[in-house]
Amino acid sequence: VLDREGSRVVRYVRGRAVQVAGGTEAGSGAAQLNAGPTGRIYAAKGGRLYISDTGNHRVQRWDPGAKVGITVAGGHGCGSGADQL
């Protein structure tokens, strides 16, 4: 579940919330998200997550158990450049 207010992704296991991506506050670091109201999440095979981190104009990949995400698209501000979203 993408917790947009908390800028994190949580998985519910037997009624208990487990944080699997993001941090304790919004930000642009590798361990942070700023998904905002339009953020989306895609769960791939094997538990890998792709998160549209819209506030940071990037797509972050989080591997199972990772403490930080990897920018796989964008990350250099809003725009039409090859490294922008």
C-alpha positions as CSV (number, residue, x, y, z in Angstrom):
1,V,0.0,0.0,0.0
2,L,1.4,3.4,-0.9
3,D,1.1,5.7,2.1
4,R,1.2,9.0,0.3
5,E,1.0,11.0,3.5
6,G,3.9,9.1,5.1
7,S,5.9,8.9,1.9
8,R,6.4,5.1,2.3
9,V,5.1,1.8,1.1
10,V,3.8,-0.7,3.6
11,R,2.8,-4.3,3.3
12,Y,0.3,-5.8,5.7
13,V,1.2,-9.2,7.0
14,R,-1.4,-10.8,9.3
15,G,-2.8,-7.4,10.2
16,R,0.6,-5.9,11.0
17,A,2.1,-3.1,8.9
18,V,5.7,-3.7,7.6
19,Q,7.5,-0.8,5.9
20,V,9.1,-2.0,2.6
21,A,10.1,1.3,0.9
22,G,10.5,4.9,1.7
23,G,11.4,6.6,5.0
24,T,9.9,8.5,7.9
25,E,9.5,11.7,6.0
26,A,9.2,13.0,2.4
27,G,12.4,13.8,0.6
28,S,14.6,13.3,-2.4
29,G,17.2,10.9,-1.0
30,A,17.7,7.3,-2.2
31,A,15.9,6.1,1.0
32,Q,13.0,8.6,0.7
33,L,9.9,9.1,-1.4
34,N,7.7,12.1,-2.2
35,A,5.0,10.3,-4.1
36,G,2.2,12.8,-3.4
37,P,-1.4,12.3,-4.4
38,T,-0.6,11.0,-7.8
39,G,2.0,8.4,-6.9
40,R,1.5,4.9,-8.1
41,I,3.1,1.5,-7.3
42,Y,3.7,-1.6,-9.4
43,A,4.7,-4.9,-7.8
44,A,6.7,-7.1,-10.2
45,K,7.5,-10.8,-9.9
46,G,9.7,-11.7,-7.0
47,G,8.6,-8.7,-4.9
48,R,10.5,-5.9,-6.7
49,L,8.6,-2.6,-6.5
50,Y,8.4,0.2,-9.0
51,I,7.2,3.5,-7.5
52,S,6.2,6.6,-9.4
53,D,7.8,9.2,-7.0
54,T,6.0,12.1,-8.6
55,G,7.2,14.8,-6.2
56,N,10.7,14.0,-7.2
57,H,10.0,13.4,-10.9
58,R,11.4,9.9,-10.9
59,V,10.6,6.2,-10.9
60,Q,12.3,4.3,-8.0
61,R,12.9,0.6,-8.0
62,W,13.0,-1.1,-4.6
63,D,14.3,-4.7,-4.4
64,P,13.0,-7.0,-1.6
65,G,14.8,-6.1,1.7
66,A,16.5,-3.0,0.3
67,K,17.1,0.0,2.5
68,V,17.3,2.4,-0.5
69,G,15.7,2.7,-3.9
70,I,17.4,2.9,-7.2
71,T,16.3,5.6,-9.7
72,V,15.4,3.9,-13.0
73,A,13.8,6.9,-14.8
74,G,14.0,10.6,-14.4
75,G,15.4,12.1,-11.2
76,H,16.6,15.3,-12.8
77,G,13.6,17.6,-12.4
78,C,10.5,18.1,-14.5
79,G,11.1,18.5,-18.2
80,S,11.3,16.9,-21.6
81,G,15.0,15.8,-21.4
82,A,16.0,12.2,-21.7
83,D,16.7,12.1,-17.9
84,Q,13.6,14.1,-16.9
85,L,9.9,13.3,-16.2
